[in-house]
């Protein structure tokens, strides 16, 4: 900045020097007429007049009142030669080096990924399930697709009570779970074979749970029986259990009734079931039961005459026959009594 000021000052000085050395013009002499002071004064008087260049001016005072002004001007002196001095001002080229821009180094800090350590909480004992409502009665039938014969007809309400081992923190104990057979279970399959017939129920829609009822007949005795009852469950309902595969339970031969009759048992009946895993067991409580197999009726969902459970497997005709026999006996006794009275009355008349 100081250097720039010096250059400007030097330029101004040089300009003033050049202007001061320009051409100088000498002014012409000026004659000023003055009035005559006295007649006797004849000699001219010189009055010096000072001008810019100090050149004397002659003033003539004539004898008469007429002032003679010289019409011829004095010759103008030749102008002095103008000497122009060129002063070469050395030009100093200043190269301004820009200050280096400070480089900002952006440091990239790599933040290590945050690892969330989730501690696995200790498994807590699962509270005992609440009371399960009683099962509802359902009715199912299997009809042969070829003959349209409804060979099996069953209805019941069933609840399965499963006992299984549970493991909590290395401690093993027994637990139980209740499972109702829904009234809207689906008939998945069946068979109307002449010697062995069966019907399979599944629920829910995925068919994870199932119940299979198998009936067999005896051609010699002309009767049939419930040969086996199987139930299959999945381990997802077994809380705190290490089982991974479905578990199957079964029950052996039960009631036996003549052909063309149905088996009926309204009170709740418990069937003990065995599992393929020795540490597990189940009990099937079945009520409002009525079953019939080896039927010959086509598309008919009506049961035949029933035999009640706990009554010696007597058909409904037996009580009727007994009642008829008792009624006949009463009639015979009454007739005999009346006949005896009539004969007694006849003998009395004869004695008189």
C-alpha positions in Angstrom: 0.0 0.0 0.0 2.9 2.4 0.8 4.5 1.6 -2.6 1.2 2.5 -4.3 1.1 5.8 -2.6 4.7 6.6 -3.5 4.0 5.9 -7.2 1.0 8.2 -7.2 3.0 11.0 -5.5 5.9 10.6 -8.0 3.4 10.8 -10.9 1.9 14.0 -9.6 5.4 15.7 -9.2 6.4 14.7 -12.8 3.1 16.2 -14.1 3.7 19.5 -12.3 7.2 19.7 -13.7 6.0 19.2 -17.3 3.3 21.8 -16.9 5.7 24.4 -15.4 8.0 24.2 -18.4 5.4 25.3 -21.0 6.0 28.4 -23.5 6.2 32.0 -21.9 4.5 34.8 -23.9 5.8 38.4 -23.4 3.1 40.9 -23.0 3.0 43.9 -25.4 3.9 47.4 -24.0 0.9 49.5 -23.1 0.9 53.3 -23.7 -1.2 55.2 -21.2 -2.0 58.8 -22.2 -1.6 61.3 -19.4 -3.0 65.0 -19.5 -0.5 67.9 -19.7 0.3 69.3 -16.3 2.0 72.5 -17.6 2.6 74.1 -20.9 6.2 74.7 -20.2 6.9 71.0 -19.8 8.0 69.8 -23.2 10.2 67.0 -22.4 8.6 63.6 -22.2 8.3 61.9 -18.9 8.9 58.3 -18.6 6.6 56.5 -16.2 7.7 53.1 -15.5 4.8 50.6 -15.5 5.5 47.4 -14.1 4.1 44.4 -15.8 4.4 40.8 -15.3 7.9 40.6 -16.9 9.2 43.9 -15.4 9.6 45.6 -18.9 9.6 49.4 -18.8 6.9 51.2 -20.6 7.6 54.6 -22.2 4.9 57.1 -21.6 5.1 60.3 -23.8 3.4 63.5 -22.9 3.2 65.8 -26.0 3.1 69.5 -25.9 -0.4 69.8 -27.1 -3.6 68.3 -25.4 -3.6 65.6 -28.0 -2.1 62.4 -26.8 -0.4 60.4 -29.5 -0.9 56.7 -29.1 1.6 54.8 -31.1 -0.4 52.6 -33.5 2.5 50.4 -34.1 3.1 48.0 -31.5 6.5 47.0 -30.5 7.7 43.9 -32.1 6.9 40.8 -30.1 10.0 39.1 -29.0 10.4 35.6 -30.3 9.2 33.1 -27.9 11.8 31.4 -25.9 12.4 27.8 -26.9 10.4 25.5 -24.8 12.5 22.7 -23.5 10.5 19.6 -22.7 12.1 17.3 -20.3 10.7 13.9 -20.3 11.3 12.1 -17.1 10.8 8.4 -17.4 9.4 7.2 -14.3 10.6 3.7 -13.7 7.6 1.4 -13.5 7.9 -1.1 -10.9 5.8 -4.0 -11.5 4.6 -5.4 -8.3 3.4 -8.9 -8.4 1.2 -9.5 -5.5 1.3 -13.1 -4.5 -2.1 -14.0 -3.0 -1.9 -15.4 0.4 -2.3 -19.1 0.4 -5.8 -20.1 1.3 -5.6 -22.1 4.5 -6.4 -25.7 3.7 -9.0 -27.1 6.0 -8.5 -30.7 6.6 -11.7 -32.5 7.2 -11.0 -35.4 9.4 -13.4 -38.3 8.8 -14.0 -40.1 12.0 -15.4 -43.6 11.5 -17.8 -44.4 14.2 -17.7 -48.1 15.0 -21.1 -49.8 14.7 -23.0 -50.0 17.9 -23.4 -53.5 19.0 -26.5 -54.0 21.0 -26.0 -56.8 23.4 -29.4 -58.3 24.2 -29.4 -60.4 27.3 -31.6 -63.4 27.0 -34.0 -63.2 30.0 -34.5 -66.3 31.9 -37.7 -68.1 30.9 -40.5 -67.5 33.3 -42.9 -70.2 34.2 -46.0 -70.0 32.1 -49.1 -69.5 34.3 -51.7 -72.2 34.3 -54.3 -71.8 31.6 -57.7 -70.5 32.6 -60.7 -72.7 32.8 -61.7 -74.0 29.4 -65.4 -73.9 28.5 -67.1 -77.3 28.1 -67.0 -78.7 24.6 -70.0 -78.4 22.2 -71.6 -81.4 20.6 -70.9 -81.9 16.9 -72.4 -84.3 14.4 -70.4 -85.9 11.5 -71.1 -88.5 8.8 -69.1 -90.2 6.1 -70.8 -91.1 2.8 -69.3 -93.4 0.2 -68.8 -91.4 -3.0 -69.6 -94.4 -5.2 -72.6 -95.9 -3.5 -73.9 -92.7 -1.7 -74.3 -94.9 1.4 -73.8 -93.1 4.7 -72.0 -95.9 6.4 -70.8 -94.0 9.6 -72.8 -91.5 11.6 -71.3 -90.1 14.9 -72.1 -87.3 17.3 -70.4 -86.3 20.6 -68.8 -83.6 22.6 -65.1 -84.3 23.5 -62.3 -82.7 25.5 -58.7 -83.9 25.6 -56.6 -83.5 28.7 -52.9 -84.0 27.9 -50.2 -84.4 30.5 -46.6 -83.7 29.4 -43.2 -82.9 30.9 -42.1 -79.2 30.8 -38.6 -77.9 31.3 -37.9 -74.5 33.1 -34.3 -73.6 33.9 -33.2 -77.2 33.8 -36.0 -78.2 36.2 -38.5 -80.8 34.8 -42.0 -81.1 36.0 -45.4 -82.2 34.7 -47.9 -79.9 33.1 -51.2 -80.3 31.5 -53.2 -78.7 28.7 -56.9 -79.0 27.7 -58.1 -79.2 24.1 -61.7 -79.2 22.9 -62.7 -81.0 19.7 -64.7 -78.2 17.9 -68.2 -78.9 16.7 -67.2 -77.6 13.3 -64.4 -80.1 12.8 -64.0 -81.2 9.2 -64.5 -84.8 7.9 -61.1 -85.2 6.2 -61.5 -88.8 5.0 -63.1 -92.1 5.7 -63.8 -95.7 4.5 -67.0 -97.8 4.1 -65.2 -101.2 3.9 -67.2 -104.3 4.6 -65.1 -105.4 7.6 -63.4 -102.2 8.8 -64.8 -98.7 8.6 -63.3 -95.4 9.8 -63.8 -91.7 9.9 -61.2 -89.0 10.4 -61.9 -85.5 11.8 -59.5 -82.6 11.5 -59.3 -79.0 12.8 -58.6 -76.2 12.3 -58.5 -75.6 8.5 -54.8 -76.5 8.4 -55.6 -79.9 9.8 -52.9 -79.8 12.5 -55.1 -81.7 15.0 -57.1 -84.9 14.2 -59.2 -87.7 15.6 -59.6 -91.1 14.0 -62.4 -93.5 14.9 -62.1 -97.1 13.6 -65.0 -99.7 13.7 -64.8 -103.4 13.0 -67.5 -106.0 12.6 -67.9 -109.7 13.4 -69.8 -111.7 10.8 -70.3 -114.6 13.2 -71.9 -112.6 16.1 -73.5 -110.1 13.9 -72.2 -107.1 15.9 -69.7 -104.4 15.6 -67.4 -102.5 18.0 -65.3 -99.4 18.3 -62.0 -100.9 17.6 -59.7 -97.9 18.3 -59.8 -94.2 18.8 -56.7 -92.1 18.0 -56.0 -88.4 18.6 -53.0 -86.4 17.2 -51.9 -83.0 18.4 -49.0 -80.7 17.6 -46.4 -79.5 20.1 -47.2 -75.8 19.7 -49.8 -76.1 22.5 -47.4 -77.7 24.9 -45.9 -74.7 26.6 -42.2 -75.0 27.8 -41.9 -78.4 26.1 -38.9 -79.5 24.1 -41.0 -81.6 21.7 -40.8 -80.8 18.0 -43.0 -83.4 16.3 -46.7 -84.2 16.6 -47.8 -86.6 19.3 -50.3 -89.4 18.8 -52.5 -90.9 21.5 -54.7 -94.0 21.2 -57.4 -96.0 23.0 -58.3 -99.7 22.4 -61.6 -101.6 22.0 -64.7 -100.2 23.6 -68.4 -100.8 23.4 -69.9 -103.5 21.2 -73.5 -103.5 19.8 -75.4 -105.6 17.3 -75.6 -104.5 13.7 -78.4 -102.2 12.7 -78.4 -100.5 16.1 -76.6 -97.5 17.4 -74.6 -97.0 20.6 -75.7 -94.1 22.9 -74.2 -92.7 26.1 -75.2 -89.3 27.3 -73.2 -89.1 30.6 -69.5 -88.1 30.4 -67.2 -91.1 29.9 -63.4 -90.9 30.4 -61.2 -92.9 28.1 -57.5 -93.3 29.1 -55.2 -92.9 26.1 -51.6 -94.0 25.7 -48.9 -92.0 23.9 -45.9 -93.2 21.9 -43.8 -91.1 24.4 -43.8 -92.8 27.7 -43.6 -89.5 29.7 -46.9 -88.3 28.2 -50.5 -89.4 28.7 -54.0 -88.2 27.9 -57.6 -88.6 28.9 -60.5 -88.1 26.5 -63.7 -87.1 28.2 -66.6 -87.8 25.8 -70.2 -87.0 26.4 -73.5 -86.8 24.5 -72.3 -89.7 22.5 -74.1 -91.7 19.8 -72.4 -93.7 17.1 -73.4 -96.1 14.4 -71.3 -97.9 11.8 -71.9 -100.4 9.0 -75.1 -98.7 8.0 -76.8 -99.4 4.7 -79.0 -96.3 4.4 -78.3 -93.9 1.5 -77.8 -90.2 2.4 -79.6 -90.8 5.7 -78.4 -89.0 8.9 -80.9 -90.6 11.2 -79.6 -93.1 13.9 -81.1 -96.6 14.2 -82.5 -97.9 17.5 -80.0 -97.2 20.2 -78.5 -99.2 23.0 -77.7 -97.2 26.1 -74.4 -97.4 27.9 -74.4 -98.9 31.5 -77.6 -100.9 30.9 -76.2 -104.2 29.9 -76.2 -103.1 26.3 -80.0 -103.8 26.2 -81.8 -102.5 23.2 -84.9 -100.3 23.5 -87.2 -103.3 22.6 -86.4 -105.1 25.8 -88.0 -102.6 28.2 -91.0 -102.5 25.9 -91.3 -106.3 25.9 -91.0 -106.4 29.7 -93.7 -103.8 30.0 -96.0 -105.7 27.6 -95.5 -108.9 29.5 -96.3 -107.2 32.8 -99.4 -105.7 31.3 -100.5 -109.0 29.9 -100.0 -110.6 33.3 -102.1 -108.0 35.0 -104.9 -108.6 32.4 -104.7 -112.4 33.0 -104.9 -111.9 36.8 -107.8 -109.6 36.5 -109.7 -112.0 34.2 -109.0 -114.8 36.6 -110.3 -112.8 39.5 -113.4 -111.9 37.8 -114.0 -115.4 36.7 -113.6 -116.6 40.3 -116.1 -114.1 41.6 -118.6 -115.2 39.0 -118.3 -118.8 39.9 -118.6 -118.0 43.6 -121.8 -116.1 43.0 -123.3 -119.0 41.0 -122.6 -121.5 43.8 -124.4 -119.3 46.3 -127.5 -119.3 44.3 -127.5 -123.1 44.1 -127.3 -123.6 47.9 -130.3 -121.5 48.5 
